Structure formats: structure tokens, C-alpha cells
Amino acid sequence: MILPKVRDPRFITVRRGGTLLDEDHRRLALWAAECAEHVLPLFEQARPGDDRPRRAIEQGRGWARGEVRMMDARASAGHANAAARDRSGAARYAAYAAGQAAAVGHVAAHELGAAAYAIRAVRAAALEVESLDAGRAECRWQRERLPSEIRELVLDDERLRNELCWFVFDC
């Protein structure tokens, strides 16, 4: 489980009693989609005919643009997760990253799930002796793409949930 037991109010929208602004919620979704898309080839190489993870990423982006209902994006997250079930290693983690990215509209804290699973995908795809370095490079790549408006929020979330997320944010 990569979500905390107690929800952080910084990842709950203002209209639901938290402090997260809608525009920052959308930024989180777009960043999560970018993280998931970066590792999507690891799934598509293993299952070239299965577009469920790609569609989930598209649905997450569509939600962020106001073109897709949250429930539809969330449903596509379930389909991406289903695509992961009969896979292993990098392909499985890449599909999970896509599912997490699509779920950000529903629960903003899934943003870190997309990033963490993407790092796990890169680690799994690398040779064992290069795995940690590959993961650290992916983590740095993700951080370089963080919009300035949400950068400190995400970096603090990484610090707080690093243990829940398999310590992948030690980069």
C-alpha cells in the first residue's frame, strides 16, 4: 500500500476540506502521467497489442484538461491495473504506474504511486548491478520535470512516504 493511512490535507481539494487547489491537482495529474508515460515502452514491448495502460495515461491527462470525467479516468486506472496482473517485472510496474497516474483525479496522492512504480519499472528493467543507479537516474529525471508550483509539495511527499514506496526516492 503506497497511500498513507491518514490522508494528508495538502492532497485533498479545498472544496473537500483540504488545501489543494484545483490547478495544483491538475498539475499533479499531468506530472504523474509524464512519469508513467516515460516507462510505458517497458510494458508495450512486452504486450504490444494491449493499450490499456496507454489509454489510462491519456484518460488521466484528459481529466486534467477537463475533457474526461473523474469516474472515467478512475475506471481506466482499473483497466491498467488489470493489464499488469499477468505480467511481471518492468512491464507490470509500468502498467501500475499508468493506473496510478489515471487515478490522480480521484485521489491526488496517487501522484506518488505513478512516480514510485515508474522507478520500480526502470529498476526491474536494468541489470541487477545497475538497478539502483537506474532507479536514482529515473528519480532525478522525474524531479527535473516537476512544475515549480508543486515541486516542494511533491518533494515533501516523497520524503514522508519514501518508506511506503520501497525507498525509491533516495536519489
Secondary structure as UniProt FT lines:
FT   HELIX           9..11
FT   HELIX           14..16
FT   HELIX           22..46
FT   TURN            48..49
FT   HELIX           52..64
FT   TURN            65..66
FT   HELIX           70..85
FT   HELIX           89..102
FT   TURN            103..106
FT   HELIX           108..110
FT   HELIX           111..125
FT   HELIX           128..130
FT   HELIX           131..144
FT   HELIX           148..161
FT   TURN            162..169
//
